Amino acid sequence: MQALRTLGWVIITIVLVAFVAINWTPVRVNFWPLEQGYLYFDWPIGFVALAFFVLGLLPMWLVHRAFRWRTAKRLAAMENSLRAAAVTPSVATAPVMPDRSIGSVTATDPLPPA
C-alpha cells in the first residue's frame, strides 16, 4: 500500500513539474497598490496557477481535517463508554414473580389477614 501511495505522489509531482515547465511565461502579479505604484512580482504563470489552486484547496482540506478529528474524538468517547460499561456488570435483572396458582403458598407471598 505504501508503494502505491509513493507512486501516486511521484506521478502527481511529475505532472505538476511538467505543468510549470510548459507554462513558464512570466506574468505580472499586482499585490498591493501603493502611492508610487503597484507592488508587483513577475512570476511564471505555472507558479501563479499552482499557488491559487493551493489557496483554494486549503480551506476544504482544513474542513476535512476538522471533521476527521471530531469524528475520531466522538468514536474514542463511544469506545471508552462501551469499555467502561463492559467492566461494570449490570445488577438490574427482572424481578422474580411469585406463583399465584390456587393452593400454593411461597415465602414471598404476604401473610393473609388474621
HUGIMO-V579817 format. One line per field, one symbol per residue. psi: psi as a letter, one per 20 degrees, with the letter a starting at -180 (. if undefined). A space follows every 10 residues. Layout:
psi=???
This chain:
psi=ghhhgggghg gggggggggh hhmjpqqpop gpprhiaqoq qoqqhggggh ghghhhhggh ghgghgghgg ggggghgghh hhghhhgoqp iorpqppqpk rpipprhiqq qqq.
